[in-house]
Amino acid sequence: MKKSLLNFLPEHAALNPVSFHMPGHKGSQLYKKLGYGEILDKLMDCDITEIPGADNLFQTEDVILEIMEKYKKLYGSKKSYLLVNGSSVGLIAGILSCTKRGDKVIMARNSHKSIFNAMRLGGLDPVYLFPEILEGHGILGGISPEEVKKLMDENPDAGCVVLPSPNYYGICSDIRAIAEACHERNKVLIVDQAHGAHLRFIGEGYPMSAEEGGADIVINSTHKTLASWTQTAVMNVMSDRVDLNVIEDNLQILESSSPSYPLMLSLDINADILLDEAKKEKLFGEWKEAVDMFYSAAGQIPGLKIIEDPMLDRTKLNMDMGYLGLTGNELEGLLNERGIFVELVTGNIIMGMTGIGTTKEHVERLVTALRDIASERRTEDCAGAKEQSDILTFKPERAPVPEEKESVLIDDCAGRVCAGSIIPYPPGIPLLCPGEVITKELIDYVKKLRSMGEKVIGVSSAGEILVGK
Ligand SMILES: Cc1ncc(COP(=O)(O)O)c(C=O)c1O
């Protein structure tokens, strides 16, 4: 019989794996140790629908409104919305709520696919902000306030500004300066804080949250780093620049009409933890200690390069063993053999995502594995650094978005205009969007990813992509 989730998931759990990937809770232990074990045991009985007393996600008056109020207090928002279709739906709803068809939107080119999808759904015209390149690492860094100002001045008719902070590697932008510049020009700033739901709570030594920085709408994947479950997120509206009724209308259009009560319950558990000072202090204390342990141990491992930067959210552990002759994929494979699973590989860098459920034991296993891998690499294996940088640093040439589309084998697409989206997943940042010109370099890169078994959304199993006719 072929494998399905029925056997894959228990087999994976039996490996006693260590998760350096989403979600942030890292398994049932977190809930059990905080006293939520009993409700977890009854989870299937909590899978209900909108019966009397259970409120309605799209007309909140009762128990769901109560959870929204908790998040409003936690993040200091005007209003907080619970999302059951991830940050993706919040980003799309937020953008559609601040724009009308044909509007320009100033957005980061390294945005998540949901933001590009909002452009397609809303008939919007993206104007791209290109992030800085992080010195010495060849990966994308933050977005400079000067770049945002420049594009706003060149495009005074743009509807809003959208950017990620932190980005996938954990690099944050100066949201305070960007928000000030947006507001001076009467523009709404939407921050994709999918990777930084914890920044409002983690305290010293970490970049400021976008809520504190003055953004108008901030979308947080509480499932990525905090204690709610996969697919849950929170959208915080921080100012009066956006009409709440329009946001609510867009959310009810875009989200499932059968929101999962277990998922909303997990958002309540997460809020309950964050509002309880003792629980919050304990979990954040352990998490920060584990993270600090990683950075001090990593410095002692020969051949391991890590990223440290004042704008880095240090909970993302970026590791590079290119100096030992290992590509990111090779290093990931060696960690997988030791039961350690990471979130992202780009070039030589692998990113381990820690979360509120990360413990010192998890980090100890990672550090031990890295030490072993470093010491097993014989000097003759290390013919020097294998240099690979982030392909996303390229700037694709743009043409009008094709009206008519056809499927063509990727090998025959050099010079053609992309009519769909080509998206390696993770990180979910489109390599090519509709209207971008396909180059031989990109074709080779996509083929390389596919040959390594990476998922590339937008390329069919027959190797075709959508291009303009
Ligand atoms: C930068 C960024 N923004 C938004 C999202 C979407 O978040 P979600 O998976 O909660 O829909 C992701 C997902 O990985 C992401 O990496």
The ligand as an SDF file (V2000), in Angstrom:
LIG
                    3D

 16 16  0  0  0  0  0  0  0  0999 V2000
    6.8290   36.3040    4.6850 C   0  0  0  0  0  0  0  0  0  0  0  0
    5.5480   35.5210    4.7340 C   0  0  0  0  0  0  0  0  0  0  0  0
    4.3880   36.1860    4.7350 N   0  0  0  0  0  0  0  0  0  0  0  0
    3.1970   35.5600    4.7830 C   0  0  0  0  0  0  0  0  0  0  0  0
    3.1330   34.1860    4.8290 C   0  0  0  0  0  0  0  0  0  0  0  0
    1.7940   33.5230    4.8630 C   0  0  0  0  0  0  0  0  0  0  0  0
    1.5330   33.0620    6.1280 O   0  0  0  0  0  0  0  0  0  0  0  0
    0.4970   31.8960    6.4180 P   0  0  0  0  0  0  0  0  0  0  0  0
    1.2180   30.6150    6.1520 O   0  0  0  0  0  0  0  0  0  0  0  0
    0.1690   32.0890    7.8600 O   0  0  0  0  0  0  0  0  0  0  0  0
   -0.6710   32.0880    5.5270 O   0  0  0  0  0  0  0  0  0  0  0  0
    4.3200   33.4370    4.8500 C   0  0  0  0  0  0  0  0  0  0  0  0
    4.2670   31.9640    4.9120 C   0  0  0  0  0  0  0  0  0  0  0  0
    5.2210   31.2710    5.0240 O   0  0  0  0  0  0  0  0  0  0  0  0
    5.5430   34.1190    4.7830 C   0  0  0  0  0  0  0  0  0  0  0  0
    6.7100   33.4650    4.7790 O   0  0  0  0  0  0  0  0  0  0  0  0
  1  2  1  0
  2  3  1  0
  2 15  2  0
  3  4  2  0
  4  5  1  0
  5  6  1  0
  5 12  2  0
  6  7  1  0
  7  8  1  0
  8  9  2  0
  8 10  1  0
  8 11  1  0
 12 13  1  0
 12 15  1  0
 13 14  2  0
 15 16  1  0
M  END
$$$$
